[in-house]
Amino acid sequence: MKILHAPSNIANQSWAIAEGLRALGHEVEVWHYGPNKFDFPVDRAVPFPPERPGDLWKLVDEALERFDVFHFHYARSLIPRQVGSIPGLWDLPLYRSENKPVFFTFHGSDVRLRSKHVARERWSYFKYADVPCDEDDIRKRLAIIRTYASRLFVCSPVNETWVPDARFHPRALLVAQWPFVGQRNRDVPVVAHVPSRRSTKGTDVVLKAVEQAQSAGASFEFRLIENLPHAEVRAAMEEADILVDNLLLGDYEVTGLEAMCLGKTVIARLDDAVEKTMGPVPVLNANPDTFAGVLARAIGDADLRKQLGEQAREFVEKNHDATVVARRILPEYENPAGTPPTSFPDWAALSSARREERLEEMIVELRTALASHGKEVVVAGTRRGPFTRLGAKIDALLRRLLGRAR
C-alpha cells in the first residue's frame, strides 16, 4: 500500500509509525506543514500558510493520485484550516468520493474540552494555567471528521473519554534507535525534566519540590531541559537517571517513553485508564500532592531505579516499538470501516465568525419567543417589562449572549 501521514509529525509519531509500516513492506510518506520546532524527520516539508490558496488543491490532487490510504494527525488534514476561500478540512469529501480510506489519530489537546476537563479531572492542567482551548473549533472538527473518516484513533487511553468511538493504538517509538543506557550515577543521581509546555506538565510543582529537596540536603543534581533541538534533548536524557515526565496529563508521554527505552526511572501521573489498558506500567506514579515523596524515594533507592529501568525497556519493546504499533494499525488500513456519509455537517467554516452569526440568530429567536408571550425586553438598555420567571431567565441569557457576540 501507498500511505500518507500528514499534516504534522507531532512528537515524531507520524514518522515512527511510517517507519514501522515501511519495515512491513509498505510505501509511506510523512508530510509536515509549517515550522518543525524539534527538527523531527519528514519526507516533505510544506510551507504553511501557502503563498496561494490554490497550492493546497494541487497538493490534494497529487495526494489523490499517489496514495491509497490517508492517515491524518491532530484533527487536521491537507487543508488544516480555512485559507482564503477554501474551508478547513474540506478536502475530506474528495478522498471518500474516490474510495480512499481516511484515518485520524488524535493526540490530546485536539479533542480535550476545557469545560469538561476541569469538571472531570482533579489535576486538570487547565486549573494551573490559561491554556487556550477553542471548544467550538474542536466540536466542529470532530463533526466533519466523523462524517468522512473510516476510523478514528487515540494514542492514549485517557483520551478515549473525549472520542468514545475511537480505537486505541499506543504511541510509537523506534526502539532500535534508542539503545539501553541504564543508570549513570548511583550515588548522586541526575534528575531531568523536559517540558515541551510547562503549564501542561506541572513544571511549577516540579521546581518547587526540587527546591525543597535540595534545601533539605537531598543528594542529587537537577537539570531543566527545554527549548533545545531533539538531538540535544536526547543527549541530556542519556546522562540522566530519573526523568520527571509530567504530573498532570494522566499518562506517560513521548519523552517519558524515550526515557523508559533508555532504561531510566520515569515519574509521571498515571490515570487508572492507563493501567486498565496497558497492564502494570513500570513508571513511578505521582501527582502534585505525592510528587515530593515519590521523588525522594527514587533519589534514595539506586536498586529500585535499576530495576525500573530494566523493566521499562522491556515494556517499551513489547508495547511501543514502531513495528508493533504498525502491525496493530495495518489491519484497519486493509479493512477500512465506514460507509459513504448519508448526512453532512450543516456548515462549512471553522472560523469564529460563524459562531457570532449563530449567537445573533439565537438572540432574534429568543426575542421573538418573548414577544409571542406578550413580554418586552430591552436587553442592554434600561427598561424591562413585567417578566415571568421564564422571561427573567431568558433575559439573563440574552445578556450573556450579547456579551459573547461582542
C-alpha positions in Angstrom: 0.0 0.0 0.0 1.0 3.6 -0.5 0.2 5.5 2.6 0.4 9.2 3.5 0.8 10.5 7.1 0.1 14.3 7.4 0.0 17.2 8.0 2.0 17.1 11.3 4.8 14.9 12.6 3.7 15.7 16.2 6.1 14.3 18.8 7.7 12.3 15.9 4.6 10.0 15.9 3.9 10.2 12.2 7.5 9.3 11.3 7.7 6.4 13.8 4.5 4.8 12.6 5.7 5.3 9.0 9.0 3.6 9.7 7.1 0.7 11.3 4.9 0.4 8.2 8.0 0.6 5.9 9.5 -2.3 7.8 6.4 -4.3 6.9 6.9 -3.6 3.2 4.7 -0.6 2.6 5.4 2.8 0.8 4.9 5.6 3.3 5.5 9.3 3.2 5.2 11.9 6.0 4.3 15.5 5.1 4.7 18.2 7.7 3.1 21.7 7.4 4.8 24.8 8.8 7.7 25.1 11.2 9.3 21.9 12.5 10.3 23.1 16.0 12.1 19.9 17.1 13.7 19.0 13.7 11.8 15.7 13.5 12.4 13.9 10.2 9.8 14.3 7.4 9.7 13.3 3.7 8.2 16.7 2.7 8.2 20.0 4.5 5.2 22.1 3.3 5.3 25.9 3.8 2.1 27.0 5.6 0.2 29.1 5.0 0.9 28.8 1.3 1.7 31.7 -1.0 -1.5 31.0 -3.0 -4.5 29.1 -1.5 -4.8 27.2 -4.7 -1.5 25.5 -3.9 -3.4 23.4 -1.4 -5.6 21.9 -4.0 -2.5 21.0 -6.0 -1.3 19.0 -3.0 -4.6 17.4 -2.6 -4.6 16.4 -6.3 -1.1 15.0 -6.1 -2.0 13.0 -2.9 -5.2 11.6 -4.5 -3.1 10.4 -7.5 -0.3 8.9 -5.4 -1.7 7.4 -2.2 -4.1 4.6 -1.3 -4.5 5.5 2.4 -4.7 8.8 4.2 -3.8 9.0 7.9 -4.1 12.4 9.4 -3.0 13.7 12.8 -4.1 16.3 15.3 -7.5 16.8 13.8 -6.0 18.4 10.7 -6.0 17.4 7.0 -4.2 18.6 3.9 -6.4 21.7 4.3 -5.9 22.1 8.0 -7.8 25.3 8.4 -9.6 27.9 6.2 -7.2 29.5 3.7 -8.6 32.2 1.6 -12.0 31.0 0.3 -11.1 27.3 1.0 -12.9 26.0 4.1 -10.8 23.9 6.5 -11.0 20.1 6.2 -12.9 20.4 3.0 -10.6 18.0 1.2 -12.0 15.1 3.2 -15.1 14.5 0.9 -12.8 14.2 -2.1 -10.9 11.2 -0.6 -14.1 9.4 0.3 -15.6 10.1 -3.2 -12.5 8.4 -4.7 -12.9 5.4 -2.3 -9.7 6.3 -0.4 -9.9 5.3 3.3 -9.2 8.1 5.7 -7.9 7.7 9.3 -7.3 10.2 12.1 -5.2 9.9 15.2 -6.0 12.4 18.0 -3.2 13.4 20.4 -4.9 15.1 23.3 -5.3 18.9 23.1 -7.0 18.4 19.8 -10.0 16.7 21.5 -10.0 17.8 25.1 -12.7 20.2 26.1 -11.7 22.7 28.8 -15.0 23.0 30.5 -15.4 19.2 30.9 -11.8 18.5 31.6 -11.8 20.9 34.6 -15.0 19.3 35.9 -13.8 15.7 35.5 -10.1 15.9 36.3 -8.8 16.8 39.7 -5.4 17.5 38.2 -6.6 19.2 35.0 -3.8 21.3 33.6 -6.4 23.9 32.8 -6.5 24.7 36.5 -2.8 25.5 36.6 -2.5 27.7 33.5 -4.6 29.6 31.0 -4.0 27.2 28.1 -6.1 28.1 25.0 -8.9 25.8 24.2 -11.4 26.6 21.4 -14.2 24.2 22.2 -16.3 25.3 19.3 -13.4 24.6 16.9 -12.9 21.1 18.5 -16.5 20.2 18.2 -16.8 21.4 14.6 -13.7 19.5 13.5 -14.9 16.3 15.1 -18.3 16.6 13.4 -16.6 16.9 10.0 -14.1 14.2 10.7 -16.7 11.8 11.9 -18.6 12.3 8.7 -15.8 11.2 6.5 -13.3 9.2 8.5 -13.0 5.4 8.0 -11.7 5.0 11.6 -10.7 7.3 14.5 -7.8 6.6 16.8 -6.5 7.9 20.1 -2.9 7.2 21.2 -3.6 7.5 24.9 -6.2 5.7 27.0 -7.0 8.9 28.8 -8.3 10.4 25.6 -10.9 7.7 24.9 -13.3 9.7 27.1 -13.2 12.5 24.6 -13.6 10.4 21.5 -15.5 7.3 22.7 -16.0 5.9 19.2 -12.2 5.9 18.6 -9.9 2.9 18.9 -6.7 2.9 20.8 -3.2 2.5 19.3 -0.2 3.1 21.6 2.4 5.8 20.9 5.2 4.5 18.7 9.0 4.6 19.2 11.8 3.5 17.0 13.3 1.3 19.7 16.3 0.2 17.8 17.4 3.9 17.7 17.3 4.1 21.4 19.8 1.6 22.8 19.6 0.8 26.5 21.8 3.1 28.7 20.5 2.4 32.2 21.6 4.3 35.3 24.6 6.6 35.1 25.1 7.9 38.6 24.3 5.6 41.5 25.5 7.9 44.4 24.4 11.3 43.1 21.6 10.7 40.5 20.7 13.3 37.9 17.1 14.2 37.8 15.9 15.7 34.5 12.6 17.4 33.5 11.9 18.1 29.8 8.7 20.1 29.4 7.6 21.0 25.9 5.0 23.2 27.6 5.4 23.9 31.3 1.8 24.5 32.0 0.6 21.1 30.9 3.5 19.2 32.6 3.2 20.6 36.1 6.6 22.2 35.9 5.9 24.7 38.6 5.2 21.9 41.1 8.3 20.0 40.0 10.6 23.0 40.5 9.1 23.7 43.9 9.6 20.2 45.1 13.1 20.0 43.7 14.0 23.2 45.6 12.6 21.9 48.8 14.5 18.6 48.4 17.7 20.4 47.7 17.2 22.7 50.8 16.6 19.6 52.9 20.0 18.2 51.8 19.0 15.5 49.4 21.9 14.4 47.2 21.0 14.8 43.5 21.6 17.1 40.6 18.6 18.6 38.8 18.5 19.7 35.1 15.7 21.5 33.5 15.9 20.9 29.7 13.8 22.9 27.3 13.8 24.8 24.0 16.5 22.6 22.6 16.6 20.5 19.3 15.6 16.9 19.9 19.2 15.6 19.4 20.4 17.8 22.3 17.4 16.8 24.5 18.2 13.1 23.8 21.9 13.6 24.8 20.8 15.2 28.1 18.3 12.4 28.8 21.0 9.8 28.3 23.1 11.4 31.1 20.1 11.5 33.5 19.0 8.7 35.9 15.5 9.9 36.7 13.1 11.6 34.2 10.1 13.6 35.5 7.7 13.4 32.6 4.5 15.1 33.8 2.3 15.4 36.9 -0.9 16.5 35.3 -1.8 14.8 32.0 -2.5 11.3 33.3 -0.2 9.2 31.1 3.5 8.8 30.2 4.1 11.0 27.2 6.6 10.5 24.4 9.5 12.0 26.4 8.8 9.5 29.2 8.6 6.7 26.6 12.0 7.6 25.3 13.5 7.7 28.8 11.9 4.3 29.6 13.5 2.9 26.4 16.9 4.2 27.6 16.4 2.4 30.9 15.7 5.5 33.1 13.4 5.8 36.0 10.3 7.7 34.9 7.9 9.7 37.2 4.5 10.6 35.8 0.9 10.8 36.8 -1.0 7.7 35.6 -4.7 7.7 35.3 -6.5 4.5 36.2 -7.4 4.1 32.5 -3.7 3.7 31.5 -3.1 0.6 33.6 -6.5 -0.8 32.8 -5.5 -0.7 29.1 -1.8 -1.4 29.3 -1.5 -3.5 32.4 1.2 -2.7 35.1 3.4 0.1 33.9 7.0 0.4 35.2 6.6 4.1 36.0 6.5 5.8 39.4 3.0 7.2 39.7 2.9 10.7 41.2 0.6 13.7 41.3 1.2 17.2 42.6 0.4 16.1 46.2 2.6 13.0 46.2 5.5 14.0 43.9 7.9 15.2 46.6 7.7 11.8 48.4 8.0 9.8 45.2 11.0 11.9 44.1 12.7 11.3 47.4 12.1 7.6 47.1 13.6 7.5 43.6 16.7 9.5 44.6 17.3 7.4 47.6 17.0 3.9 46.1 19.5 3.1 43.4 18.4 -0.6 43.3 14.8 0.5 42.6 16.0 2.7 39.8 18.0 -0.1 38.2 15.0 -2.5 38.4 12.5 0.0 37.0 14.9 0.9 34.1 15.3 -2.7 33.1 11.5 -3.3 33.3 10.8 -0.1 31.4 12.9 -1.1 28.5 11.2 -4.5 28.2 7.8 -2.8 28.4 8.5 -0.4 25.6 9.9 -3.1 23.3 6.7 -5.1 23.9 4.1 -2.4 23.6 5.5 0.7 21.8 8.0 -0.4 19.2 7.1 1.2 15.9 6.7 -2.2 14.1 4.4 -3.4 16.9 2.2 -0.3 16.6 2.2 -0.6 12.8 1.1 -4.2 12.9 -1.8 -3.0 15.1 -2.9 -0.3 12.7 -2.3 -2.2 9.4 -5.5 -4.4 9.6 -7.5 -1.2 9.8 -6.0 0.0 6.6 -6.6 -3.3 4.9 -10.3 -3.5 6.0 -11.4 0.1 6.4 -14.7 0.7 8.2 -17.2 3.3 7.3 -19.8 3.8 4.6 -20.4 6.9 2.4 -22.0 9.6 4.6 -25.7 9.9 4.5 -25.8 13.2 6.4 -23.5 16.2 6.4 -22.4 19.0 8.7 -24.7 22.0 8.2 -21.8 24.4 8.0 -18.5 24.7 6.2 -16.5 27.1 8.2 -14.3 26.6 11.3 -13.9 30.4 11.9 -15.4 32.1 14.9 -17.3 34.4 12.7 -19.9 31.7 12.2 -20.2 31.5 16.0 -21.2 35.1 16.2 -23.8 34.7 13.4 -25.4 31.9 15.3 -25.5 33.9 18.5 -27.2 36.7 16.7 -29.8 34.2 15.3 -30.4 32.9 18.8 -30.9 36.4 20.1 -33.6 37.1 17.5 -35.3 33.8 18.2 -35.4 34.4 21.9 -36.7 37.9 21.5 -39.4 36.6 19.2 -40.3 34.0 21.7 -40.7 36.6 24.4 -42.8 38.8 22.2 -45.2 35.9 21.5 -45.8 35.7 25.2 -46.5 39.4 25.4 -43.2 40.2 27.1 -41.0 43.1 26.3 -37.2 43.2 26.7 -34.5 45.7 26.1 -31.5 43.6 26.8 -28.7 46.1 27.1 -30.9 49.1 27.9 -32.7 50.4 31.0 -36.3 49.3 30.5 -37.7 45.9 31.4 -41.4 45.0 31.3 -43.2 42.6 33.6 -41.4 39.2 33.5 -42.4 35.7 34.4 -39.7 33.6 35.9 -39.0 32.1 32.5 -38.8 35.6 31.0 -36.2 36.6 33.6 -34.1 33.6 32.8 -34.3 34.3 29.0 -33.4 38.0 29.7 -30.3 36.9 31.6 -29.4 34.5 28.8 -29.8 37.2 26.2 -27.4 39.5 28.2 -24.8 36.7 28.3 -25.2 36.0 24.6 -24.9 39.7 23.7 -21.7 39.9 25.8 -20.2 36.9 23.9 -21.2 38.2 20.5 -19.4 41.5 21.1 
